[in-house]
């Protein structure tokens, strides 16, 4: 009888310890994890996956444009699809440690690629490589990107492409 009691107690402890280290699901993600997975989707050249991290009413602000693009489908088309078509080999790398404060994540980055495809505005490919640095600020709500703001040297980027 004691043996059965000990085995039952041991089994209960094993079950409890298994539940205590249950995997973290999307609903439990921290803001930094959402941003890291978003970057990974960009670097995997998976536009649909990258856009899946957006809130339906995302506000995507590109300082070089001057006004935000609002809405998941609109931001996917205007930003993600645009860059992935124009630079299918793009790479977006976080530099240093991000700054996380509550539901906000900020970091510096380097964006590289070769402009081998046309841009959404009709600008033809220049077949020139580029590398530019910038910084982004994200606001995460309910495990989705509610706001993204990008700041970078657009003039330097356009000069590298030979567009200016």
Order of alpha helices (4+ residues) and beta strands (2+ residues): alpha-alpha-alpha-beta-beta-alpha-alpha-beta-beta-beta-beta-alpha
